[in-house]
Amino acid sequence: MSDDKGLSANISAEQLRLWQIFFPHMVEERLRVKNAGRRFVHYTNANAAMDILRSKTIWLRNSSCMNDVSEVRYGLQRLWNTYRDSEAGKQFRDVLNGLFAGFSEEIEKRFNGWTPQFLTNTYLTCLSEHEDDEDENGRLSMWRAYGEATGIALVIKNSPLLDPSEGLGAYASPVAYLDDKGFEKRFVQIVHNIGSETKLIQEQGRDDIINRIFHMLRFAALSTKHPAFAEEKEWRILFAPTLEPSKWITSEVIALNGVPQPVYKLPLENIPEVTLVAGIPDLLDRIIIGPTQFPVALGSAFEQLLTNAGVKDADKKISLSGIPLRR
């Protein structure tokens, strides 16, 4: 078992064991990031960053509108390749049927029924882990990918992503950068975990465990990317309104780059009812102004935006990247 420092205070020991059985990568990554004091960062352009600070929300966009729609299909394909065609998949089906009779077929039926929704009705936003030595300049590859000519990096504290917020309906998931062999290896780990904790799992009951395994497979499909993208160190905030509606997350149709599309707005506010502490003054660590022709103007503008959002000593929260703008 992983060292549970910093995580077990929020959940019971039994629930932590169940997380470690079905979501070992998520538990390990949360603990690693929390124990290291790692922060997160959202790279975007100045217009989007201004909207985030003014509206105190961040958009969750449909997965079909991502930079590369094949990202979700990539994760699903790794899942199907492993489940259907590998020895690890056979072992997984066997260990499931050892828990409850006919269990693998029941899970397949449920997962197959929801698969079209994963492609068309999943909403998400992406963040990256932020290294301490990136405080001044940010990460060049991310500026090139997301900054355009007026890049802004919103660096945030880690607690809203790492501390469970029951009832919100949106979940932070670390991305795993895997090929088929790597995905298979993760399946073998799950098989071992289930086989080692059969009694505990059966005690939860059939309905509880089918729900856990369904979400395990869903998050595996939605949070797996090609290993070539590993430098992004990405985490995703995932929301499925048809699967788990939320009264806190509202929808709106907006036009982005001339394309009308639905978005869901995740509140950047403190919500005691769901134990969420995400108000901008509590959440924001710093802002980095990226490579741009207008660094001074952007710095002044975002100092005012932060002040208006209730951030004290806003000028101390802003740094201008020294990376020259290339055209």
C-alpha positions as CSV (number, residue, x, y, z in Angstrom):
1,M,0.0,0.0,0.0
2,S,1.1,3.6,-0.7
3,D,1.9,6.0,2.1
4,D,-1.4,7.7,2.8
5,K,-0.1,10.9,4.4
6,G,-2.2,13.8,3.4
7,L,-5.1,11.8,1.9
8,S,-6.6,9.5,4.6
9,A,-7.8,12.4,6.7
10,N,-10.6,13.1,4.2
11,I,-11.9,9.5,3.8
12,S,-12.2,6.4,6.0
13,A,-9.5,3.7,6.1
14,E,-11.8,1.3,4.3
15,Q,-12.6,3.7,1.5
16,L,-8.9,4.5,1.1
17,R,-8.3,0.7,0.7
18,L,-11.0,0.6,-2.0
19,W,-9.5,3.5,-3.8
20,Q,-6.1,1.8,-3.8
21,I,-7.6,-1.3,-5.2
22,F,-9.5,0.3,-8.1
23,F,-7.7,3.6,-8.6
24,P,-4.0,3.0,-7.7
25,H,-2.6,5.4,-10.2
26,M,-4.9,8.2,-9.0
27,V,-4.1,7.6,-5.3
28,E,-0.3,7.4,-6.0
29,E,-0.4,10.6,-8.1
30,R,-2.5,12.6,-5.6
31,L,-0.2,11.6,-2.8
32,R,3.0,12.4,-4.8
33,V,1.7,15.8,-5.7
34,K,0.3,16.6,-2.3
35,N,3.4,15.5,-0.4
36,A,5.7,17.4,-2.8
37,G,3.6,20.6,-2.4
38,R,3.3,20.7,-6.2
39,R,1.0,23.3,-7.7
40,F,-1.0,23.3,-10.9
41,V,-1.2,25.7,-13.9
42,H,-3.7,26.5,-16.6
43,Y,-2.1,27.9,-19.8
44,T,-4.5,30.0,-21.9
45,N,-4.7,33.3,-23.7
46,A,-5.3,36.7,-22.1
47,N,-8.9,36.9,-23.2
48,A,-9.9,33.6,-21.7
49,A,-7.9,34.3,-18.5
50,M,-9.7,37.7,-18.2
51,D,-13.1,35.9,-18.5
52,I,-12.1,33.4,-15.8
53,L,-11.2,36.1,-13.3
54,R,-14.3,38.2,-14.1
55,S,-16.9,35.5,-14.1
56,K,-15.2,33.4,-11.3
57,T,-15.8,30.3,-13.4
58,I,-13.7,28.1,-15.6
59,W,-15.2,26.5,-18.8
60,L,-15.5,22.8,-19.1
61,R,-15.6,22.1,-22.9
62,N,-16.9,19.1,-24.8
63,S,-14.3,16.5,-25.5
64,S,-15.2,16.7,-29.2
65,C,-14.0,20.3,-29.2
66,M,-10.5,19.5,-27.8
67,N,-7.3,20.2,-29.7
68,D,-7.2,16.6,-30.8
69,V,-10.5,14.7,-30.6
70,S,-8.6,11.5,-31.1
71,E,-7.3,11.8,-27.5
72,V,-10.5,10.2,-26.0
73,R,-10.6,7.6,-28.7
74,Y,-6.9,6.8,-27.9
75,G,-7.8,5.9,-24.3
76,L,-10.8,3.9,-25.3
77,Q,-8.8,1.9,-27.9
78,R,-6.1,1.1,-25.3
79,L,-8.8,-0.1,-23.0
80,W,-10.5,-2.3,-25.6
81,N,-7.2,-3.7,-26.9
82,T,-6.2,-4.7,-23.3
83,Y,-9.6,-6.0,-22.2
84,R,-10.5,-8.0,-25.3
85,D,-7.2,-9.2,-26.7
86,S,-4.6,-9.5,-23.9
87,E,-3.8,-12.1,-21.3
88,A,-4.3,-9.3,-18.7
89,G,-7.8,-8.7,-20.0
90,K,-8.6,-12.4,-19.7
91,Q,-7.3,-12.4,-16.1
92,F,-9.3,-9.4,-15.4
93,R,-12.5,-11.0,-16.6
94,D,-11.7,-14.1,-14.6
95,V,-11.1,-12.3,-11.4
96,L,-14.4,-10.3,-11.8
97,N,-16.4,-13.5,-12.3
98,G,-14.7,-14.8,-9.2
99,L,-16.3,-12.0,-7.2
100,F,-19.8,-12.4,-8.5
101,A,-21.4,-14.8,-11.0
102,G,-21.6,-13.3,-14.5
103,F,-20.0,-10.1,-13.3
104,S,-17.8,-9.4,-16.4
105,E,-20.8,-9.5,-18.8
106,E,-22.8,-7.2,-16.6
107,I,-20.0,-4.6,-16.5
108,E,-19.4,-4.9,-20.3
109,K,-23.1,-4.2,-20.9
110,R,-23.1,-1.1,-18.7
111,F,-19.9,0.2,-20.1
112,N,-20.8,-0.4,-23.7
113,G,-24.1,1.4,-23.2
114,W,-22.4,4.5,-21.9
115,T,-19.4,4.5,-24.4
116,P,-21.1,6.9,-26.9
117,Q,-21.6,9.4,-24.1
118,F,-17.9,9.4,-23.3
119,L,-17.2,10.6,-26.8
120,T,-20.1,13.2,-27.0
121,N,-21.1,14.2,-23.5
122,T,-17.9,14.5,-21.5
123,Y,-16.8,18.0,-20.5
124,L,-13.4,18.8,-19.3
125,T,-10.7,21.4,-18.7
126,C,-6.9,20.7,-18.6
127,L,-4.2,21.7,-16.2
128,S,-0.5,20.8,-15.9
129,E,1.7,20.2,-12.9
130,H,3.7,23.3,-12.2
131,E,7.4,23.0,-11.2
132,D,9.0,25.5,-8.8
133,D,11.6,26.5,-11.4
134,E,8.9,27.5,-13.8
135,D,7.6,30.4,-11.6
136,E,9.3,33.1,-13.6
137,N,9.1,31.9,-17.2
138,G,6.6,29.1,-17.4
139,R,7.0,26.2,-19.8
140,L,7.9,27.1,-23.4
141,S,6.2,24.1,-25.0
142,M,2.9,25.1,-23.2
143,W,3.2,28.7,-24.3
144,R,3.6,27.5,-27.9
145,A,0.6,25.2,-27.6
146,Y,-1.9,27.4,-25.8
147,G,-0.6,30.9,-25.4
148,E,-1.1,32.3,-28.9
149,A,0.2,35.9,-28.9
150,T,-1.0,36.9,-25.4
151,G,-0.3,33.9,-23.2
152,I,-1.3,33.8,-19.6
153,A,-0.5,31.0,-17.1
154,L,-2.8,30.8,-14.0
155,V,-0.8,29.0,-11.3
156,I,-3.1,27.6,-8.6
157,K,-2.7,25.8,-5.3
158,N,-3.3,22.1,-5.2
159,S,-5.9,21.5,-2.6
160,P,-9.1,21.9,-4.7
161,L,-7.9,19.2,-7.1
162,L,-6.5,16.8,-4.4
163,D,-9.1,17.0,-1.7
164,P,-12.3,15.2,-2.5
165,S,-15.3,17.5,-2.9
166,E,-18.4,15.3,-2.4
167,G,-21.4,16.4,-4.3
168,L,-19.8,18.7,-6.8
169,G,-19.9,16.2,-9.7
170,A,-16.6,17.2,-11.3
171,Y,-13.5,15.1,-10.6
172,A,-9.7,15.7,-11.0
173,S,-7.9,12.9,-12.8
174,P,-4.2,12.6,-13.5
175,V,-3.4,11.7,-17.1
176,A,-1.5,8.4,-17.6
177,Y,0.8,8.4,-20.7
178,L,0.7,4.8,-21.9
179,D,1.0,2.6,-24.9
180,D,-0.7,-0.8,-25.1
181,K,2.1,-2.5,-23.1
182,G,1.9,0.1,-20.4
183,F,-1.9,-0.1,-20.2
184,E,-1.7,-3.8,-19.9
185,K,0.7,-3.5,-17.0
186,R,-1.8,-1.3,-15.2
187,F,-4.5,-3.9,-15.8
188,V,-2.3,-6.6,-14.2
189,Q,-1.9,-4.4,-11.2
190,I,-5.7,-4.1,-10.8
191,V,-6.1,-7.9,-11.2
192,H,-3.6,-8.4,-8.4
193,N,-5.3,-5.8,-6.2
194,I,-8.7,-7.4,-6.6
195,G,-7.4,-10.9,-6.0
196,S,-5.7,-9.7,-2.8
197,E,-8.8,-8.0,-1.4
198,T,-11.7,-10.3,-2.5
199,K,-13.3,-10.4,0.9
200,L,-13.4,-6.6,1.4
201,I,-14.7,-6.2,-2.2
202,Q,-17.5,-8.8,-1.8
203,E,-18.6,-7.1,1.5
204,Q,-19.4,-3.9,-0.4
205,G,-22.1,-5.7,-2.5
206,R,-22.5,-6.3,-6.2
207,D,-24.1,-2.9,-7.0
208,D,-21.4,-0.9,-5.2
209,I,-18.6,-2.8,-6.9
210,I,-20.1,-2.6,-10.4
211,N,-20.3,1.1,-10.0
212,R,-16.7,1.4,-8.8
213,I,-15.4,-0.7,-11.7
214,F,-17.5,1.2,-14.2
215,H,-15.9,4.5,-13.1
216,M,-12.5,2.9,-13.0
217,L,-12.8,1.9,-16.7
218,R,-14.3,5.3,-17.5
219,F,-11.5,7.3,-16.0
220,A,-8.9,5.0,-17.5
221,A,-10.4,5.7,-21.0
222,L,-10.8,9.4,-20.5
223,S,-7.4,10.0,-18.8
224,T,-4.9,8.1,-21.0
225,K,-2.8,9.8,-23.6
226,H,0.1,8.8,-26.0
227,P,3.5,8.7,-24.2
228,A,4.8,11.4,-26.6
229,F,2.7,14.0,-24.6
230,A,4.2,13.1,-21.2
231,E,6.0,16.5,-20.8
232,E,2.6,18.1,-20.4
233,K,2.2,16.5,-16.9
234,E,-1.6,16.9,-17.5
235,W,-4.5,16.6,-15.1
236,R,-8.1,16.7,-16.3
237,I,-11.2,18.0,-14.5
238,L,-14.0,15.7,-15.9
239,F,-17.7,16.3,-15.8
240,A,-20.5,14.1,-17.3
241,P,-23.8,16.0,-17.0
242,T,-25.9,13.0,-18.2
243,L,-24.2,10.6,-15.8
244,E,-23.9,12.8,-12.7
245,P,-25.7,16.2,-12.9
246,S,-24.6,19.0,-10.6
247,K,-26.6,22.0,-9.4
248,W,-23.3,23.9,-8.9
249,I,-22.1,23.5,-12.5
250,T,-24.2,25.6,-15.0
251,S,-24.3,25.4,-18.8
252,E,-24.3,28.0,-21.5
253,V,-24.0,28.0,-25.3
254,I,-21.1,30.2,-26.4
255,A,-19.4,30.9,-29.7
256,L,-15.7,30.1,-29.6
257,N,-13.6,30.9,-32.7
258,G,-16.8,31.2,-34.6
259,V,-18.1,27.7,-33.4
260,P,-21.3,27.8,-31.3
261,Q,-20.9,25.1,-28.6
262,P,-22.2,24.2,-25.1
263,V,-19.9,24.8,-22.2
264,Y,-20.3,24.0,-18.5
265,K,-19.0,26.6,-16.0
266,L,-17.2,25.3,-12.9
267,P,-17.5,27.8,-10.1
268,L,-14.3,29.3,-8.6
269,E,-15.9,29.9,-5.3
270,N,-15.9,28.5,-1.8
271,I,-18.8,26.1,-1.5
272,P,-19.1,24.8,2.1
273,E,-21.9,22.3,1.1
274,V,-19.4,20.3,-1.0
275,T,-16.3,21.2,1.1
276,L,-14.8,23.1,-1.9
277,V,-12.4,25.9,-1.2
278,A,-11.8,27.4,-4.6
279,G,-12.4,31.2,-4.3
280,I,-9.9,33.1,-6.5
281,P,-8.1,34.7,-3.5
282,D,-7.7,31.3,-1.9
283,L,-7.0,29.4,-5.1
284,L,-4.6,31.6,-7.1
285,D,-0.8,31.4,-6.4
286,R,0.5,33.6,-9.2
287,I,0.0,34.7,-12.8
288,I,2.8,34.5,-15.4
289,I,2.5,36.7,-18.4
290,G,3.8,34.7,-21.4
291,P,5.7,35.7,-24.5
292,T,3.9,38.7,-25.9
293,Q,4.3,42.1,-27.6
294,F,2.4,43.7,-24.7
295,P,3.9,42.5,-21.4
296,V,3.6,45.7,-19.4
297,A,0.0,46.4,-20.5
298,L,-1.1,42.8,-19.7
299,G,0.7,43.0,-16.4
300,S,-1.2,46.2,-15.5
301,A,-4.5,44.8,-16.7
302,F,-4.2,41.6,-14.7
303,E,-3.2,43.4,-11.6
304,Q,-6.5,45.3,-11.8
305,L,-8.4,42.1,-12.5
306,L,-6.9,40.4,-9.5
307,T,-7.7,43.3,-7.3
308,N,-11.3,43.3,-8.5
309,A,-11.5,39.6,-7.7
310,G,-10.5,40.2,-4.1
311,V,-6.8,39.3,-4.3
312,K,-4.6,41.3,-1.9
313,D,-1.2,42.7,-3.0
314,A,-2.1,41.7,-6.6
315,D,1.1,43.2,-8.0
316,K,3.1,40.6,-6.1
317,K,1.2,37.8,-7.8
318,I,2.3,38.7,-11.3
319,S,5.5,38.0,-13.1
320,L,6.5,38.8,-16.7
321,S,8.1,35.9,-18.6
322,G,11.4,36.7,-20.1
323,I,10.9,34.4,-23.0
324,P,11.1,36.5,-26.3
325,L,8.1,36.4,-28.6
326,R,8.7,34.6,-31.9
327,R,6.5,35.3,-34.9
